[in-house]
Amino acid sequence: MSFFADWAHMPMTHTVVFVLAMAAASGALAGGRLREPLGAAQGLLISVFEWFGELGMFCARTVRAVLAPPYEWRELVRQADAIGSQSAPLVALAGAAIGVVLSLETRDSLLRFGAKGFLPAVIVFTILKESGPIITALIVSGRVGAGIGAELGSMKVTEQIDAMEASAVDPYKFLVATRVLACIVMLPLLTLACDFAGILMGWVANSANDPMSLRLFMLNGFKGVDFSDFMPATFKTTVFGLIIGIVACFQGMRTQGGTEGVGRSATSSVVLASLFVILADVVLVRLILTIWG
């Protein structure tokens, strides 16, 4: 109990470092790095440094693959379609659900303070600045992260990636770079779809209780919104896309242990990507408030 009491009073930077260390240890365990550690603490520390070291080398090789020609445009378009257009219905559905819930819950709270007229603005600001981006990132990390981790993991254990290298095809350029870039490009577009569905369904849910035209709802909702509220929150999802793509590809490319390892890679891709997205959101929100606040 004393450990948790001390952890609750840690500075935010210490807490983030602690959570990152736990996440790295989880990734190392998922990759099968800790078979029979000599000691729990020693094995955990070694696995954390190994995981971050391998991730750093993986990122460096991915950057070289992205920048060096030739470029795999056809594969990039195919991955953008798989990540973007095929995720759009699920993202829009999640955004619509968030809009309905926000409308119902916020309306009840505002009625208690006699501020029902602020409901459209609350819905719009909440969805544009935080709910839309983070919900989109978490939905994509669940759907796309698991898919990329399982796909690349299957290719790794069946030696298809080794066959590509033997055929003078760079797997980092063809497999990793295209998926990472597709995630970076498509996350802001999917966020727009989530924002649109959430605001629209927020109006529908509000109109079911208190009829209001869509035009009046939009005028009241966007009255105080400017680009400093919309643009940073939307384009921070490019960082989320980078995290999702890098983590999922990294976990997939280091898969070991046959089909069981593929399952571990898919699971760890979702868990680690979601965790790092949430931690990145904390840092980015603070950065946005510092610059544009």
C-alpha distance (Angstrom), angle and dihedral (degrees) to the residues before:
residue distance angle dihedral
M1 . . .
S2 3.80 . .
F3 3.84 89.5 .
F4 3.79 92.5 56.9
A5 3.79 91.8 43.9
D6 3.82 90.6 53.3
W7 3.84 91.6 44.8
A8 3.80 91.4 53.4
H9 3.83 89.3 59.9
M10 3.81 96.0 46.3
P11 3.83 117.7 120.3
M12 3.80 113.1 -102.6
T13 3.82 92.7 -108.0
H14 3.80 91.8 55.2
T15 3.78 91.0 47.7
V16 3.81 92.1 51.0
V17 3.81 91.6 49.3
F18 3.80 90.5 49.3
V19 3.80 92.8 50.2
L20 3.82 91.4 46.3
A21 3.79 89.9 52.9
M22 3.80 91.1 51.1
A23 3.80 90.5 48.1
A24 3.79 92.2 50.4
A25 3.78 90.3 49.9
S26 3.81 89.5 51.0
G27 3.79 90.3 51.5
A28 3.77 91.9 49.4
L29 3.77 92.0 49.5
A30 3.81 90.6 48.3
G31 3.78 89.9 52.8
G32 3.80 91.7 52.9
R33 3.80 95.9 -113.6
L34 3.79 96.0 133.6
R35 3.76 106.9 60.1
E36 3.78 103.5 150.2
P37 3.83 109.8 -9.8
L38 3.78 117.4 -159.8
G39 3.77 90.0 -133.9
A40 3.78 132.2 5.6
A41 3.79 95.8 -126.7
Q42 3.81 94.6 42.1
G43 3.79 92.4 46.5
L44 3.79 91.9 48.5
L45 3.80 92.8 50.6
I46 3.79 92.9 47.5
S47 3.80 92.4 47.8
V48 3.81 91.7 50.9
F49 3.81 92.8 53.1
E50 3.80 92.2 42.9
W51 3.78 92.8 50.3
F52 3.80 95.0 48.6
G53 3.81 91.6 43.2
E54 3.78 92.6 52.0
L55 3.80 90.3 45.1
G56 3.80 90.8 52.6
M57 3.81 92.6 51.1
F58 3.80 89.9 45.7
C59 3.82 91.3 52.6
A60 3.81 91.7 48.6
R61 3.79 91.8 51.6
T62 3.81 90.8 46.3
V63 3.81 91.8 52.4
R64 3.80 90.3 52.1
A65 3.80 89.9 49.3
V66 3.81 91.7 50.6
L67 3.80 95.5 49.0
A68 3.79 101.9 39.3
P69 3.82 119.0 81.5
P70 2.98 143.9 -93.8
Y71 3.80 98.6 68.9
E72 3.78 124.8 -150.9
W73 3.81 98.1 -134.2
R74 3.79 96.4 160.7
E75 3.79 93.3 52.0
L76 3.81 90.0 45.1
V77 3.81 91.2 55.2
R78 3.79 90.9 47.3
Q79 3.80 91.9 51.2
A80 3.81 91.3 45.9
D81 3.80 88.6 55.0
A82 3.81 92.3 47.2
I83 3.80 93.4 47.1
G84 3.79 100.0 34.5
S85 3.78 115.2 30.9
Q86 3.80 94.8 32.1
S87 3.81 91.2 50.6
A88 3.81 94.9 45.5
P89 3.85 97.6 85.4
L90 3.80 92.4 50.5
V91 3.81 92.6 45.3
A92 3.82 91.9 47.6
L93 3.79 90.8 48.9
A94 3.80 91.2 51.0
G95 3.81 90.5 47.7
A96 3.79 91.1 49.9
A97 3.79 90.9 51.6
I98 3.81 90.8 49.7
G99 3.81 90.4 50.1
V100 3.80 92.5 52.1
V101 3.80 93.3 46.5
L102 3.81 92.3 47.1
S103 3.79 91.5 49.8
L104 3.80 94.3 49.3
E105 3.80 97.7 42.1
T106 3.80 97.2 39.5
R107 3.78 93.0 46.7
D108 3.78 91.2 57.0
S109 3.81 91.7 48.5
L110 3.82 94.9 46.9
L111 3.80 92.3 48.2
R112 3.79 89.1 62.0
F113 3.81 90.2 59.0
G114 3.79 96.5 38.7
A115 3.82 92.1 -114.4
K116 3.79 101.1 119.3
G117 3.80 90.8 133.1
F118 3.81 90.2 69.2
L119 3.81 92.9 60.9
P120 3.85 96.9 99.1
A121 3.82 91.5 49.5
V122 3.81 92.3 47.4
I123 3.80 91.9 51.1
V124 3.81 94.1 46.8
F125 3.81 95.4 45.2
T126 3.79 93.9 45.2
I127 3.79 94.5 49.5
L128 3.81 97.0 41.9
K129 3.79 98.1 44.2
E130 3.80 103.4 39.0
S131 3.80 122.2 -16.6
G132 3.80 96.7 58.6
P133 3.83 97.6 48.6
I134 3.80 97.6 42.2
I135 3.82 95.2 42.8
T136 3.80 90.2 49.5
A137 3.80 91.9 49.6
L138 3.79 93.6 48.7
I139 3.82 93.2 46.8
V140 3.80 91.5 49.3
S141 3.80 92.5 45.1
G142 3.79 88.9 54.7
R143 3.79 97.3 46.0
V144 3.79 103.1 30.5
G145 3.81 98.7 30.1
A146 3.78 92.7 56.1
G147 3.80 91.7 44.0
I148 3.80 94.9 50.8
G149 3.80 93.1 43.4
A150 3.80 92.7 50.2
E151 3.82 94.4 42.4
L152 3.79 96.4 49.8
G153 3.79 90.9 38.9
S154 3.79 90.8 55.4
M155 3.79 90.6 48.7
K156 3.79 90.1 49.4
V157 3.81 97.5 50.9
T158 3.83 92.6 43.6
E159 3.83 89.6 51.1
Q160 3.81 94.0 -120.6
I161 3.80 90.0 131.7
D162 3.82 90.3 53.1
A163 3.79 88.3 50.5
M164 3.81 90.5 52.8
E165 3.80 90.8 52.5
A166 3.80 90.2 48.6
S167 3.83 88.1 52.8
A168 3.84 90.8 54.4
V169 3.83 92.5 -108.0
D170 3.79 114.1 135.3
P171 3.83 106.1 -132.1
Y172 3.79 90.7 -161.6
K173 3.80 90.7 58.3
F174 3.81 97.2 41.4
L175 3.81 101.5 34.5
V176 3.80 109.2 21.9
A177 3.81 106.5 30.9
T178 3.79 94.3 48.3
R179 3.80 93.5 50.1
V180 3.79 94.2 46.0
L181 3.81 92.7 48.6
A182 3.80 91.4 46.3
C183 3.81 90.3 53.3
I184 3.81 91.6 48.9
V185 3.81 93.4 49.5
M186 3.80 99.0 41.6
L187 3.81 101.1 45.1
P188 3.86 95.2 74.5
L189 3.81 90.8 46.9
L190 3.79 91.8 49.6
T191 3.80 88.5 48.2
L192 3.80 89.6 57.2
A193 3.80 89.4 52.7
C194 3.80 90.5 50.0
D195 3.81 92.2 47.9
F196 3.81 92.4 49.2
A197 3.81 94.1 48.6
G198 3.81 92.4 45.1
I199 3.82 95.3 50.4
L200 3.80 92.9 43.6
M201 3.80 93.9 50.2
G202 3.79 89.7 43.1
W203 3.79 87.6 59.9
V204 3.81 91.2 46.5
A205 3.81 92.3 51.5
N206 3.79 91.5 45.6
S207 3.81 92.4 48.4
A208 3.80 90.8 52.7
N209 3.82 88.5 65.0
D210 3.79 101.6 26.8
P211 3.85 113.7 18.0
M212 3.81 111.6 -129.7
S213 3.78 131.3 160.9
L214 3.79 118.2 -110.7
R215 3.79 90.2 -122.3
L216 3.81 92.8 55.4
F217 3.80 91.1 44.7
M218 3.81 91.3 52.7
L219 3.82 92.9 45.7
N220 3.79 92.1 51.8
G221 3.79 93.4 41.3
F222 3.80 98.7 48.2
K223 3.80 96.4 36.5
G224 3.79 94.1 105.2
V225 3.81 99.6 27.2
D226 3.81 119.5 112.4
F227 3.79 134.9 168.6
S228 3.80 93.0 -87.5
D229 3.80 87.7 64.0
F230 3.80 96.4 45.4
M231 3.80 110.3 32.3
P232 3.84 102.7 51.0
A233 3.80 92.9 44.6
T234 3.80 92.1 49.4
F235 3.78 98.3 43.8
K236 3.80 94.4 46.0
T237 3.80 83.7 75.7
T238 3.81 87.6 74.5
V239 3.82 85.5 70.6
F240 3.80 89.1 49.2
G241 3.80 89.3 51.4
L242 3.79 90.7 50.6
I243 3.80 90.8 51.1
I244 3.80 93.8 47.5
G245 3.80 93.7 47.5
I246 3.80 96.2 44.7
V247 3.81 96.2 45.2
A248 3.82 95.2 44.4
C249 3.82 93.6 46.8
F250 3.80 92.0 44.1
Q251 3.79 93.8 51.6
G252 3.79 91.1 45.1
M253 3.82 95.3 48.7
R254 3.81 92.8 51.6
T255 3.80 95.7 49.1
Q256 3.81 117.1 141.6
G257 3.77 134.3 174.5
G258 3.80 107.1 50.0
T259 3.79 122.0 -99.5
E260 3.80 92.1 -14.7
G261 3.79 88.8 56.8
V262 3.81 90.5 50.7
G263 3.79 89.5 56.2
R264 3.79 91.4 49.0
S265 3.80 91.0 49.5
A266 3.81 92.9 50.8
T267 3.80 91.8 48.5
S268 3.80 95.5 45.0
S269 3.82 90.8 47.0
V270 3.79 91.3 58.9
V271 3.81 95.4 42.0
L272 3.80 96.8 46.2
A273 3.82 95.2 40.7
S274 3.81 91.5 50.8
L275 3.80 92.0 46.5
F276 3.80 94.3 48.7
V277 3.81 91.0 45.6
I278 3.82 90.5 55.7
L279 3.81 92.2 47.0
A280 3.81 91.1 46.8
D281 3.80 89.7 50.2
V282 3.81 90.3 57.1
V283 3.80 91.2 52.8
L284 3.81 94.9 42.3
V285 3.80 94.2 48.4
R286 3.80 89.8 52.6
L287 3.82 90.6 46.9
I288 3.81 92.5 48.8
L289 3.79 91.7 49.2
T290 3.80 90.0 49.8
I291 3.81 94.4 50.6
W292 3.80 102.6 33.1
G293 3.80 101.6 18.1
